[in-house]
Amino acid sequence: MAYKISTDCVACGTCQGECPVGAISAGDIYKIDPGLCTDCGTCAAACPVGAISQE
């Protein structure tokens, strides 16, 4: 089950830098490509505002 970034995202970029497979793309709200996400949870652990969770 892939992770998803909610509208609570503040676009700080922390998750993107932590993703080991490059599944996160920048934007007003960052997005995770479910086809690339390996469900490692590194992004969720790194998010300072808790905007990332499993779908």
N, C-alpha and C positions, 0 to 999 in steps of 0.2 A: 504494500500500500504506500503510495508516494506521499511525500509531505506537501503541504500547501501553505502559502503565505496569505494571511488575512489582510483586511483593510487597515489593521492596526500598524502595518509596516510604515516606518519613518524613512525608508530608502537610505539607510546609513551605509549599506554595502558590506557590512560585517559578514553576513551569511555567504555572499558571493565569494569572498576571499577564502572562506573556510571549506567550501564544497570541493571534495577531492575529485569529482568527475565533471565539473563545470556545468552542472544542470541548472544554474540560477542565472537569469538574465536581468539586467537593470531596467528601471522604469520608475514612474511615480510610485508604483507599488511593484516590488520585485516579483518575479514569477519563477516557478520551478517547473522544468520540463519533466513530466511524469515518465516519459520514455527513457530518460537518462538517469533519473533519481534511483539510487540503490538502497534507499531507506536506511542510511547509516545514522541519521539523526544529528550529525555534526552541525548542520545549519540551525536546528532548533536549539541546541545547547548554546550556540554562539549568539543567538538573537537577544539583544539587550532589552527588547520590549515584549518578548513572548508572543510574537506575531506568527510563529511557525508551528504547525501541528500536523499530525497525520490525518488524511482524509478519511 
